[in-house]
């Protein structure tokens, strides 16, 4: 087996050091929000965004005025993208059924899918106004039937971004706040005098937002760990270097710490892609960000076989995996750890990010090993219920329950069962004993 790293990113030890610094900053900031509430939120907004409005929450008239700044074409594009997301989310919701079954005569078990009752949607936008993130979190929550949806996004160039606000409003947000970063996530989860806390936080963000969600998990639910963007291109000689380099840099421009990995079985393609990346960085308007990301987090990995590429891909568990090979469906069948797959050269991550309809809030930092991305089901809680409808079933299941409780030493538990055996089965069970088996009772 030969797996060769032709380019490596920043060592894991340095990445861990960055993560530790982020954790400390987030912990102190959340404690400040807990202690000072709205005052802390305002101080943080002034410090990081130079933004301090009379109210962070937008009124309906402010929302209308911002939406009026958009051209008809821009509004139509937003509505088109949002409809694709809604349609796919609705199809997913339709696949989730409430069930009720009679497992034995007189014993009925079931479950109901109940929406989370309040959700805080974070929509990034300090550097790039992430219009699409509003569809992914707000519109999907709306399809799930969440009764209270609040949305936060940072100011962009000193004011609310009209396109992001339009997407939030059209998506179904009930409250819209213009605030970003840790202060937004903290305010939604912890609550302040002006913001009632939510039950769940969703949405992507930078390393600080992702860490804040991680620290707040338990106090509130979260969708998943969705930190800085990651992308992997799995390619063989069926595609060219321009395609690979474009798909890698298209995601590297997100931020300074966005891993981009080329995984290939072709040394020629690897070398040509490295050269093509340098060419594109010379003309890309966002090259300052993309180059830093590529230099520190970019990797090129050369494998001998497709099986080796599969092994490496599942180990990396990248957020976005662009597959361009002579056996794309083979990777679809066999890959187990990733955020989302983009199969074939006609497909690309940008379409998935913005318009095609799948959700772009996806697991990062190897979280794809244990969770998929945000989808309508993340907003639904599956709650079970049970019902015993006959005396015979109450006595029979109660007798089993009584004996099994005594097996574990739970006398009080057993007495709950014994009471039903006595009352509905006519069998006297002394306190502190398990119910007799039916054949012994007979």
N, C-alpha and C positions, 0 to 999 in steps of 0.2 A: 504494500500500500504506500502510495506516495502522495502526500498533501504538502504542497510547497507554497509558502507565503512570499510572493514577489514584492508585496508592500504591506507593511503593518501600520496600524494606527497607534495612538497613545497607549502606553503600557497600562495594564489593569490597575496597578498600584497607584498611578497618577489619577486615573479615573475615580478610584475609590477615595482618594484624597479630596478631589473636587466634590464628590457626593457628601463627604463628611462636613465640608464647609457649608454646603447648601443646607444640610440637616440642622446645623446650629443656627443659621440665620432664620430659617423657617420656624423653628421652635420658639425663638425669642419673639418673633413677630406675632405668632399666634397667641402667645401669652399676653402681649401688649393689647391685642384686639379683645381678648377675654377680659382684661382689666379695665380698659378705657373705652371700649365700644366705638361709637360713632366718631369720637375725637381721634382715636388711633387711626381709623380708616381715613379720615380727612388728612391727618398728618402724612400718612403714607402716600396718599394720592398726590399731595402737594410735592412730596419729596421725589417720587419716581415718575410722575406724569405731569407735574406742574399744572395740576387741574384741581380746582376747588369751587364747584358751582354752588348755588344756593341749596340745591337738592340734587343728589346723585341719581334719584329716580326721575325718569322722563315722564312728563305729562302726555296725554293723548295729543294735545295741540303741538307739542314739541315733536312727537313722533310723526305726525302728519306733515309738519314743515320740513323735516329731514327727508321724508319719502318724496316730497315734491321736488327735491333737488335732483332726483334721478331722472334720466331720460326714459321715454317709453321702451326703448330697446333694452336698457338695463333692467327695468322692472320685468319685462317679459322674460329675459334670461334667468333672473332670480326665480321667477314663478315656475319656469320650465324645470330648472334643476330641482327645486323643492318638490315638484310633482313626481319626479322620478324617485326621489327618496321616500316620499309618502307611499307611492304605489308598492315599492318593494317592502317597506315596513308593514303595510297592510296585509300583503301576502304572507309575510312571516307571522303576523298576529293571527291570521286566519288558520294557520297551522297549529296553533296552541289551543287545545280544547279543554274545557272543563269536563271532568269525568265523574260518573257515579256507577258503582258496580255492587252487586249482591254477591259477596264472596262465599257465603253459606246461607242457608235459609234463615232469614230474619236479621242478618248482619249486613249493613250497607256502609260502604266506604266510598269516599270521593275526594276530589280536590277542586278548588276554585282558583283561577288566576285573577288576582286583585291588583290594580295599579298602586304603586307607591303614591302616597297622598300629597307629597310636595317634593319638587325637584329643583335644584339650583343648577342651571346650565352655564358653564363658563365658555365663552367664545373668545379665543385669543385675538389680538389685534393691535398690539403696540407697535410692531414692526411692519407686519402685513395685515391688512384688515381681512380676517378669515370669514368671509361671507358664508362659505359652505359649512363651516362648523355650526352655524345657527340651524341649518336644515338638519344636520346630523343629530343634534341634541334636542332642540326645541320641537321641531316638527315630528320627530320620532316619539317624543314624550306625549305629544298631542294625539298621535295615532294610538298610543297605548292607553289613553284615557286618563292621564294624570290630571287631577282637578286643580292643582296650583303649580304653575310653571313660572319660575323667575329666571331671568337671564342677565348676566353681567358681561360687559366687554370694556376694555380700556379705551380712553380717548385716542383718537388718531390725528396726529398733527394738531393737537390742542382742542379738538372738539369731537362729538360723536360722529362716527362714520355712517353716512346715510344708508349705504348699501347693507351694512351689517344690521343696523336698526330695522330696516325694511324686512330683512330676512327673519329677524327675531319676531317682529310683529306679525308678519304673514304666517310664520310657523306656529303661532298660537301662544306666545309668551303673555302671561297675565301681568307681570311686572318687569320693567326693563331698567337696569341701573348701569350708569357709565362709570365703571371702576374696574381696575385690572389687578393682576398679580395675586400675591398672597392675601392682600386686603380684601379682594373680592371673594375669594374662596373662603377665607376665614369668616367674613361677615355673613355669608350665606349659611354656613354650617353652625357657627356659634350664635349668631343673631345679635342684634343691637336694638336700641330703642326705636329705630326707624325701620328695621328689617327683621321680620319674623324668621326664625331659623327653619331650614328645610330638613327633610328626612334623608335626602340623597343628593350627592354631588356627581355631575357628569361633565365630560368634555375634556379635550386635550389642552396642553399648555406647555410652558417652558419647564426647566428643571425645578424651579421654585414652586410653580403651581402643582406639578406632579408630586413633589415632596409634601406640600401642604395637604393635598388629598390623602396621601399615605398616612400622615400623622393624625388626620381627622377621622380616618376610618375606624369604625366602632362607635364613635359618637354619632356619625351618620354613615349611611352606605355610600359606596362609590361604584362607578361603573367598572373601572379597571385602572391599572397603572399605565397612563398614557403620557409619557414624557417626550423628550425631543425626538423628532422624526428619525426613523431608520429605514434604509432601503438596501435590498440585495438584488443583484441581477445574476441570474443563472443562465449562462449562455454557452453555446457551442459554435462551430464554424458555420452554422446556418444563418447567422446574422453578422452584421459588420460593426466595426468599432464606433462609427458615428451613433448608431442606435444605442449601444451600450453606454457610451460616454454621456449622451444626452439624458438617458434615463437615470444615471447616477447623479449627475450634477443638478438635474431638475429637482431632486429632493435635498441635495446638500445645501441648496440656497436657503433652506428653512432657518438655519441657525449655525452658530459656530461649533456646535457639538452634535451634529447629525451624522451618524455613521452611514457610510455608503460602501458597499462591498461588492466586488465583482468575483463571482465564482464560476470558473470556466475549465473546460477540458482542453482548451486550445492555447498553447503558448503564443502563437502568432496573434490571436485575438487579444490576449492579455497585453502584449507589448504595444499593439496598435491602439488599444483603448487608452492606455496610459498616455500615449502621445496625443491622441485626440482630445483627452481631457485638458491637456496643456493648451492645445489650440483653442478650445472653446472658452477656457478661462481667460484667454486674451481678449475676448470680445463680449463676454457675458456681463450685462449691466450689474448683476448681483455678485460679481466675482469676488469682491472683498469678503463676503460671508462664505460663499461656496469654497473658495480656496482654503480658508482657515479650516473649514470643516473637513475638506478632503485631505489636507496635510496632516491634521491631528487624528482624524477618525476614519479616513479612507483605507481600504484594504483590497488587495488583489490576491486571490487564492487559486492556485493551479492544482487540478486533480487529474489522475489518470483515467478514472472511470466515472460513469454516471452514478454508480452506487456510492462512490466516495463523495461526490457532490451532494447526494441526498443526505449522507451522514453529516457532513459539515453544515448543510442548510438547516437541518433539524437541531443541531447543536447551537448554532447562532440564534435561531428562532427570531428572525428579523420581522419587523413590523410589516413592511411591504416586500413582497417577493415577486419580482418580474421574471417569468420563465420564458426563454426564447431558445428552444432546442428542437431537435427532430422528434422529441417524445414528451411534449408538454403534458399530455394527459397522464403519462406515467408518473410524473411528479405530482399531479393532482391526486392520483390514486394512492401514492405512497408517502407523501409528506404528512407529518403529524404536528409540527410545531412552527407556527407562523401567525402573523396577524391576518393578512389577506393575500391571496394569490392573484396574479395578473398574467393570464396565459396567452402567449403568442405575441408576435411583433406588432399586430394591429391593436393590441390592448396596451394601455399605459397607466401608470399610477396617477398621473394628473387627472385623467378622466374619472378614476375612482375617487380621488380627492374632491372633485368639484361637481360632477354632474351625472354619472352613469346610474346611480341609485343605491349602490351598496354604501354602508356606513364607513366613514373614514376615521372614526375614533377607534384606534386599534392598540393592542398590547405592545409595549416596548420593554427593553431590558430583560429579555427572555421570558416575559410573562405569558407569551404565546404557548409556553409549555403547559399552562394550567387554565387558560381562559381564552375565549375568542374575543372579538371586538364588541363595541356597543351595538345593540340591536333592540328592537321593540321589547323583546323578552327580558332585557335587563331592568325594565321599568315595572315588571310584573312580579308579584310574589305569589308563589304557588302554595296555598294553604290547604291542608287536609282537614277532613271532618269524618265523623263516624256516628252511626245511629243503629241501635238495636231495637227491633220493632216487635218481637214476640217474646213471650215468657220462656218458651223452650230455648231460644237462642241466648237469652240473658242467663239462664241457669247453666247451659252448656259451656258457653265461653267464660262465664264466671268461675266455673269449677276449674277449668284449665288455668285461668289467671291466678286463682287462689293458690293452687299447688306451685305454680312457677314463682309467685311472690315468696312463698315459704322457702323455696329452694334457695333464694337469695337472702333470706333472713328478714324480709320486709313484712312484719306482722301487720302493721297498719294498712299497708297496701292490700294484703290478703283479705283484711276485714272488709274493704270496699267491695271486693269480689264476693266474699261470703254472704254479705247482706243481700246481694241479688240472688245467690243460690237459695238462701232461706226464704226470701220473699216470693220469688218467681218459680222456684223449683220444688218448694215444700220439703227441703232437706235441711235438717238442723246441723249446723257446723259449729262446734264449740269455739269460743274466742281463742285465738292463738294456735289454731290448727288449720291445716289445709283441707279443702273440700275433698271428700272421697271421690274416687273415680266412678264413672257412671255405672259400670258393671258391678262394682262393689256396693254402690247405693241400691241397685236393683236387687 
